[in-house]
Amino acid sequence: MSNHDTEEDWHEWRRRRVEAVSAPHGPLALTGTHWLADAEDGRLPRVPGHWREKGDELVLTASAADGITLDGVPVSGEVRLTAGRGGLAHGERALALVRPEGEWAVRVFDPAAAARQRFAGIDAFGYDPRWALTARFEPYPRRHGVRVANADGRERGLGLDGDLVFTAAGGEHRIAVAVEADGSLWGVVADATSGSQTFRFRFLRPPAPAADGTVQLDLNRAQLPPCAFSDAFLCPFPPPGNTLPFAVEAGEKAVLTR
């Protein structure tokens, strides 16, 4: 029994991945994540305006001369912003607001970023139907959090909602995953190829479980985390138990540059 995508579907997924990461404001364009806690007098490096936290909002004070726009309209005065609010820009650069664990930061996505100009594609293993698995989702009674190291060297919380249980390499294995807002799953994993044949760890984004708890787990779609494209991302490392004891010779390997 298999409802898995075909090799043709996988090639289309690969095409969309390259298109997304190389977009003008995609992961390759991230040039900086600037923390408000590190801002001297509310000023961020190479980002105009004055920034301060007020409750659950970030307050930006700027003049028209600063060149910051919100939804295409120049910011002149004070605006209150929430995490995830889009439409903020400085010229061609997009400014994204994030607040992991209550700490505010402004991310700068620059279409002229050097990494974007050097990008030549994503190296990957060829498609192998043996890695298109059927897993079982076992939800936890309640979400629980663990502390894991992040790519910037700091530990942060990671919320997990259940285990994906599957058979591969002659045995049964399980990895802890989170449930996304749309019901799909997300997990960060490593395996015997990590750090040698592939990046240090990779992300899995399986679809939502079926009514009977089964999940299409296509390891051909193991993908590079955002921090493989820019050092300014804060990717979490795999939580305890999410390092598989065998080689997953499937999915994305590394960023190719010219």
C-alpha positions as CSV (number, residue, x, y, z in Angstrom):
1,M,0.0,0.0,0.0
2,S,1.5,3.3,-1.0
3,N,0.2,6.8,-1.7
4,H,3.7,8.2,-2.1
5,D,4.6,10.7,-4.8
6,T,6.4,9.6,-8.0
7,E,9.9,10.4,-9.1
8,E,8.4,13.1,-11.3
9,D,6.8,14.7,-8.3
10,W,10.1,14.7,-6.6
11,H,11.8,16.4,-9.5
12,E,9.1,19.1,-9.3
13,W,9.7,19.5,-5.6
14,R,13.4,19.9,-6.3
15,R,12.7,22.6,-8.8
16,R,10.4,24.5,-6.4
17,R,13.0,24.2,-3.6
18,V,15.7,25.8,-5.7
19,E,13.2,28.5,-6.8
20,A,12.2,29.3,-3.2
21,V,15.7,29.4,-1.6
22,S,17.1,31.6,-4.4
23,A,14.1,34.0,-4.4
24,P,14.9,37.7,-3.9
25,H,14.0,37.5,-0.3
26,G,14.6,33.8,0.2
27,P,16.9,32.1,2.7
28,L,20.1,32.9,0.6
29,A,19.2,36.6,0.9
30,L,19.4,36.8,4.7
31,T,22.4,39.0,5.6
32,G,21.7,39.6,9.3
33,T,19.6,38.8,12.4
34,H,19.9,41.8,14.7
35,W,18.8,41.4,18.3
36,L,17.0,44.3,20.0
37,A,18.7,43.3,23.3
38,D,22.1,44.1,21.6
39,A,20.9,47.4,20.1
40,E,22.7,50.4,21.5
41,D,20.1,53.2,22.2
42,G,17.6,51.3,20.0
43,R,19.8,51.5,16.9
44,L,20.4,48.4,14.7
45,P,23.4,47.8,12.5
46,R,22.8,49.2,9.0
47,V,19.1,49.4,9.6
48,P,17.7,53.0,10.1
49,G,15.1,54.1,12.6
50,H,14.8,53.7,16.3
51,W,13.5,50.3,17.7
52,R,12.1,49.5,21.1
53,E,9.9,46.9,22.7
54,K,6.6,47.7,24.2
55,G,4.6,44.8,25.6
56,D,3.9,42.4,22.8
57,E,4.8,44.9,20.1
58,L,7.9,46.3,18.5
59,V,7.8,50.1,18.1
60,L,9.6,51.6,15.2
61,T,10.2,55.4,15.0
62,A,11.5,56.7,11.7
63,S,11.4,59.6,9.4
64,A,10.6,59.6,5.7
65,A,14.3,60.3,5.1
66,D,15.2,56.9,6.6
67,G,13.6,55.2,3.6
68,I,11.7,52.5,5.6
69,T,8.3,51.6,4.1
70,L,5.4,49.6,5.5
71,D,3.1,48.1,2.8
72,G,4.8,50.4,0.3
73,V,4.0,53.6,2.4
74,P,7.0,55.6,3.9
75,V,7.1,55.3,7.6
76,S,7.1,58.8,9.1
77,G,6.6,58.8,12.9
78,E,5.9,55.8,15.1
79,V,4.4,52.5,14.1
80,R,3.7,49.5,16.2
81,L,4.5,46.1,14.8
82,T,3.9,42.5,15.8
83,A,6.1,39.4,15.2
84,G,5.6,38.0,11.8
85,R,4.2,41.3,10.4
86,G,5.2,41.5,6.7
87,G,5.4,44.4,4.4
88,L,8.3,46.2,6.1
89,A,11.2,47.2,3.8
90,H,14.2,49.4,3.4
91,G,14.7,50.0,-0.2
92,E,15.0,46.6,-1.9
93,R,15.7,44.9,1.5
94,A,12.9,43.2,3.3
95,L,12.8,43.5,7.1
96,A,11.3,40.5,9.0
97,L,10.3,40.7,12.7
98,V,10.9,37.5,14.8
99,R,10.5,36.9,18.5
100,P,11.9,33.5,19.5
101,E,11.3,32.9,23.2
102,G,10.2,36.5,23.7
103,E,13.4,38.0,22.4
104,W,12.9,40.5,19.5
105,A,15.1,40.5,16.4
106,V,15.0,42.1,13.0
107,R,16.1,40.0,10.0
108,V,17.4,41.7,6.9
109,F,16.9,40.0,3.5
110,D,18.9,41.6,0.8
111,P,18.5,40.5,-2.9
112,A,22.1,41.6,-3.5
113,A,23.4,39.2,-0.8
114,A,26.7,37.6,-1.9
115,A,25.4,34.1,-1.0
116,R,22.5,34.6,-3.4
117,Q,24.9,35.7,-6.2
118,R,27.1,32.6,-5.7
119,F,24.4,30.1,-5.5
120,A,24.6,27.3,-8.1
121,G,22.0,24.8,-6.9
122,I,21.4,22.2,-4.2
123,D,23.4,18.9,-4.4
124,A,21.2,15.9,-3.6
125,F,21.1,12.1,-3.8
126,G,19.2,10.7,-6.7
127,Y,15.6,9.6,-6.1
128,D,15.3,6.2,-4.5
129,P,11.8,4.7,-3.9
130,R,13.2,2.6,-1.1
131,W,13.3,5.8,1.0
132,A,9.6,6.6,0.5
133,L,8.4,5.1,3.8
134,T,5.1,4.8,5.6
135,A,5.4,5.9,9.2
136,R,3.0,6.0,12.1
137,F,2.4,9.1,14.2
138,E,2.1,8.6,17.9
139,P,1.1,11.9,19.5
140,Y,2.1,12.7,23.1
141,P,-0.6,13.4,25.7
142,R,0.5,17.0,25.6
143,R,3.2,19.0,23.9
144,H,6.5,19.0,25.7
145,G,9.6,21.1,25.3
146,V,13.3,20.3,25.3
147,R,16.3,22.5,25.3
148,V,18.6,22.1,22.3
149,A,21.6,23.9,21.0
150,N,21.1,26.2,18.0
151,A,23.3,27.1,15.1
152,D,24.4,30.3,16.9
153,G,25.7,28.4,19.9
154,R,22.8,29.2,22.2
155,E,20.4,26.8,23.7
156,R,16.7,27.4,23.1
157,G,13.4,25.6,23.7
158,L,12.0,23.2,21.1
159,G,8.4,22.1,21.3
160,L,7.6,18.5,20.3
161,D,4.2,16.9,19.8
162,G,4.8,13.2,19.1
163,D,6.9,10.5,17.6
164,L,7.1,9.3,14.0
165,V,7.7,5.5,14.1
166,F,9.0,3.8,11.0
167,T,11.0,0.8,9.8
168,A,14.2,1.3,7.9
169,A,17.7,-0.4,7.8
170,G,16.3,-3.5,9.3
171,G,14.8,-2.1,12.4
172,E,12.1,0.1,13.9
173,H,13.1,3.7,14.6
174,R,11.3,6.8,16.0
175,I,11.9,10.6,15.7
176,A,10.3,13.3,17.7
177,V,8.4,15.9,15.6
178,A,6.3,19.0,16.0
179,V,2.8,19.6,14.5
180,E,2.6,22.7,12.4
181,A,-0.4,25.1,12.3
182,D,-1.7,23.4,9.1
183,G,-1.4,19.9,10.6
184,S,1.7,18.9,8.8
185,L,4.7,17.7,10.7
186,W,8.2,19.0,11.2
187,G,11.3,17.4,12.6
188,V,15.1,18.0,12.7
189,V,17.2,14.9,12.3
190,A,20.8,13.7,11.8
191,D,22.1,10.3,10.6
192,A,25.3,8.5,9.7
193,T,25.9,10.8,6.7
194,S,25.6,14.0,8.7
195,G,28.7,16.2,8.6
196,S,30.3,14.1,5.9
197,Q,28.2,13.3,2.9
198,T,25.5,15.7,4.0
199,F,25.0,18.9,6.1
200,R,25.3,18.5,9.9
201,F,21.5,17.9,10.2
202,R,18.5,18.1,8.0
203,F,14.8,19.0,8.3
204,L,11.8,16.7,7.5
205,R,8.4,18.1,6.6
206,P,6.0,15.2,6.2
207,P,2.3,15.9,5.5
208,A,-0.4,15.7,8.1
209,P,-1.2,12.2,9.4
210,A,-4.1,10.3,7.8
211,A,-7.1,9.4,9.9
212,D,-5.5,6.1,10.9
213,G,-2.3,7.9,12.0
214,T,-0.2,6.8,9.0
215,V,2.2,9.4,7.5
216,Q,4.0,9.5,4.2
217,L,7.6,9.9,5.2
218,D,9.6,10.4,2.1
219,L,13.3,10.7,3.1
220,N,14.1,11.7,-0.5
221,R,12.7,15.1,0.6
222,A,15.0,15.4,3.6
223,Q,16.0,19.1,3.2
224,L,18.8,21.4,4.2
225,P,17.9,23.7,7.1
226,P,17.8,27.5,6.5
227,C,21.2,27.9,8.3
228,A,22.8,25.9,5.4
229,F,22.0,28.9,3.2
230,S,22.8,31.7,5.7
231,D,24.7,31.8,9.0
232,A,22.2,34.3,10.3
233,F,19.4,31.7,10.8
234,L,18.9,30.1,14.2
235,C,18.3,26.5,13.3
236,P,17.9,24.1,16.2
237,F,20.1,21.0,16.3
238,P,18.4,17.6,16.6
239,P,16.8,16.8,19.9
240,P,17.9,13.7,21.9
241,G,16.9,10.6,20.0
242,N,16.7,12.2,16.6
243,T,20.1,11.0,15.4
244,L,19.4,7.9,13.3
245,P,22.0,5.1,13.6
246,F,22.2,4.4,9.9
247,A,23.0,6.3,6.7
248,V,20.1,8.1,5.0
249,E,21.5,8.3,1.5
250,A,18.5,10.3,0.3
251,G,17.5,14.0,0.1
252,E,19.5,17.2,-0.1
253,K,23.2,17.1,0.7
254,A,24.7,20.6,0.4
255,V,24.6,24.1,-1.2
256,L,26.4,24.4,-4.5
257,T,28.3,27.6,-5.2
258,R,29.9,29.0,-8.3
